[in-house]
């Protein structure tokens, strides 16, 4: 796959990001990678950053997806790897949704316990 096809794949599955495909491919006899960075902005504020590495080794293709939150220097929050871009992105999204549910239930428990003690 070349960078043009990679960009087309990215734009097709995630059109809400502005994508930069990096030309610094690493290629050896058994390993080939391409990297892309996508950003979402509102004005001058960077809302989200995604980094996708597509690798091909011995005829096998994989995608590693990372994302970071608000700001240019925000740390990577998590990453997920799978055999297709769609599955890698869905896996990362599912992970974030599971974490949100977990944190939400803890916040709800703390809120409920605090209200009971405030009523006394």
PyMOL commands that set and color helices and strands:
alter all, ss='L'
color gray80, all
select helices_A, chain A and resi 3-13+85-118
alter helices_A, ss='H'
color red, helices_A
select strands_A, chain A and resi 18-27+31-42+45-57+60-68+76-82
alter strands_A, ss='S'
color yellow, strands_A
deselect
rebuild
show_as cartoon
